[in-house]
Amino acid sequence: MIDKIAWIHLTGGRVLSTRSAGKQVYYLPGGKREAGESDLDTLVREIREELTVRIDAASATHLGTFEAQADGHAAGITVRMTCYTADYAGELAASSEIAELVWLTLRDRDRVSPVDKIIFAHLHHAGLLRD
Protein backbone atom coordinates (compact mmCIF):
# COMPACT_ATOMS: atom_id res chain seq x y z
CA MET A 1 0.00 0.00 0.00
CA ILE A 2 1.31 3.41 -1.00
CA ASP A 3 0.07 6.10 1.39
CA LYS A 4 -0.38 9.52 -0.25
CA ILE A 5 -1.95 12.84 0.64
CA ALA A 6 -3.54 15.05 -2.04
CA TRP A 7 -4.81 18.61 -2.28
CA ILE A 8 -8.13 19.10 -4.04
CA HIS A 9 -8.25 22.64 -5.39
CA LEU A 10 -11.36 23.42 -7.45
CA THR A 11 -12.17 26.55 -9.44
CA GLY A 12 -15.13 26.96 -11.76
CA GLY A 13 -15.87 23.23 -11.82
CA ARG A 14 -12.28 22.33 -12.73
CA VAL A 15 -9.68 20.67 -10.52
CA LEU A 16 -6.00 21.54 -10.37
CA SER A 17 -3.78 18.71 -11.53
CA THR A 18 -0.07 18.28 -12.18
CA ARG A 19 2.23 16.35 -14.49
CA SER A 20 5.69 15.35 -13.35
CA ALA A 21 8.66 15.70 -15.68
CA GLY A 22 8.96 12.66 -17.95
CA LYS A 23 5.39 11.45 -17.25
CA GLN A 24 2.30 11.49 -19.46
CA VAL A 25 -0.33 10.96 -16.75
CA TYR A 26 -1.68 13.79 -14.60
CA TYR A 27 -1.92 13.50 -10.82
CA LEU A 28 -3.59 15.55 -8.12
CA PRO A 29 -0.93 17.57 -6.29
CA GLY A 30 0.49 16.02 -3.13
CA GLY A 31 2.68 13.10 -2.27
CA LYS A 32 3.97 10.53 0.17
CA ARG A 33 4.18 11.03 3.88
CA GLU A 34 7.64 11.24 5.47
CA ALA A 35 8.38 9.48 8.78
CA GLY A 36 6.49 11.06 11.66
CA GLU A 37 4.42 13.42 9.50
CA SER A 38 0.69 13.92 10.00
CA ASP A 39 -1.64 14.25 7.03
CA LEU A 40 -1.56 18.03 7.30
CA ASP A 41 2.23 18.16 7.73
CA THR A 42 2.53 16.15 4.49
CA LEU A 43 -0.03 18.30 2.69
CA VAL A 44 1.70 21.56 3.63
CA ARG A 45 5.19 20.28 2.74
CA GLU A 46 4.28 18.61 -0.54
CA ILE A 47 2.25 21.52 -1.88
CA ARG A 48 4.97 24.01 -0.94
CA GLU A 49 7.56 21.83 -2.73
CA GLU A 50 5.45 21.18 -5.85
CA LEU A 51 3.46 24.39 -6.30
CA THR A 52 5.33 27.07 -4.27
CA VAL A 53 2.24 28.06 -2.24
CA ARG A 54 1.56 27.90 1.49
CA ILE A 55 -1.40 25.76 2.53
CA ASP A 56 -3.41 27.15 5.45
CA ALA A 57 -3.53 23.98 7.57
CA ALA A 58 -6.24 25.46 9.81
CA SER A 59 -8.58 25.63 6.80
CA ALA A 60 -7.97 22.02 5.67
CA THR A 61 -11.04 19.82 5.34
CA HIS A 62 -10.93 16.08 4.68
CA LEU A 63 -12.74 15.40 1.39
CA GLY A 64 -12.35 11.64 1.33
CA THR A 65 -9.97 8.70 1.15
CA PHE A 66 -9.79 6.64 -2.03
CA GLU A 67 -7.93 3.47 -3.10
CA ALA A 68 -7.00 2.00 -6.48
CA GLN A 69 -4.25 0.20 -8.37
CA ALA A 70 -1.07 2.30 -8.15
CA ASP A 71 -0.17 3.81 -11.52
CA GLY A 72 3.09 2.44 -12.91
CA HIS A 73 3.37 -0.31 -10.28
CA ALA A 74 2.94 -4.08 -10.42
CA ALA A 75 -0.60 -5.49 -10.26
CA GLY A 76 -1.84 -5.64 -6.68
CA ILE A 77 0.11 -2.60 -5.47
CA THR A 78 -2.49 -0.09 -4.38
CA VAL A 79 -2.41 3.57 -3.50
CA ARG A 80 -4.47 5.11 -0.72
CA MET A 81 -5.09 8.79 -1.44
CA THR A 82 -6.31 10.89 1.48
CA CYS A 83 -7.67 14.12 0.02
CA TYR A 84 -8.08 17.56 1.55
CA THR A 85 -9.34 20.92 0.42
CA ALA A 86 -7.60 23.95 1.94
CA ASP A 87 -7.04 27.64 1.42
CA TYR A 88 -3.60 28.80 0.32
CA ALA A 89 -1.43 31.88 0.01
CA GLY A 90 0.92 32.67 -2.84
CA GLU A 91 0.94 32.19 -6.59
CA LEU A 92 0.64 28.69 -8.04
CA ALA A 93 3.75 27.70 -10.00
CA ALA A 94 5.27 24.39 -11.03
CA SER A 95 8.33 23.54 -8.93
CA SER A 96 10.52 20.58 -8.03
CA GLU A 97 9.60 17.60 -10.24
CA ILE A 98 6.41 19.24 -11.54
CA ALA A 99 6.59 20.09 -15.26
CA GLU A 100 3.03 21.35 -15.79
CA LEU A 101 -0.06 22.61 -13.97
CA VAL A 102 -3.45 22.09 -15.63
CA TRP A 103 -7.14 22.52 -14.81
CA LEU A 104 -9.11 19.37 -15.63
CA THR A 105 -12.77 18.36 -15.82
CA LEU A 106 -14.48 14.98 -15.85
CA ARG A 107 -13.85 14.74 -19.61
CA ASP A 108 -10.11 14.57 -18.85
CA ARG A 109 -10.37 11.44 -16.68
CA ASP A 110 -8.63 9.32 -19.32
CA ARG A 111 -5.51 11.47 -18.73
CA VAL A 112 -5.22 10.79 -14.96
CA SER A 113 -4.12 7.95 -12.68
CA PRO A 114 -6.55 5.19 -11.63
CA VAL A 115 -7.12 6.62 -8.15
CA ASP A 116 -7.63 10.10 -9.59
CA LYS A 117 -10.34 8.66 -11.88
CA ILE A 118 -12.23 7.53 -8.76
CA ILE A 119 -11.74 10.94 -7.16
CA PHE A 120 -12.93 12.72 -10.33
CA ALA A 121 -16.11 10.59 -10.31
CA HIS A 122 -16.67 11.44 -6.63
CA LEU A 123 -16.19 15.16 -7.28
CA HIS A 124 -18.54 15.05 -10.27
CA HIS A 125 -21.22 13.15 -8.33
CA ALA A 126 -20.96 15.82 -5.58
CA GLY A 127 -21.52 18.54 -8.19
CA LEU A 128 -18.01 19.96 -7.76
CA LEU A 129 -16.43 18.87 -11.07
CA ARG A 130 -18.06 19.72 -14.38
CA ASP A 131 -18.39 17.38 -17.34
Protein Blocks (a to p, Z undefined) as FASTA:
>chain_A
ZZdddddddeehiacddddehiabdcdedddddehiafklmmmmmmmmmnopacdfklpc
cfbdcddddehiaehiacdddddddddedjdddehjbfbdcdddfklmmmpcfklmmmmm
mmmmnopacZZ
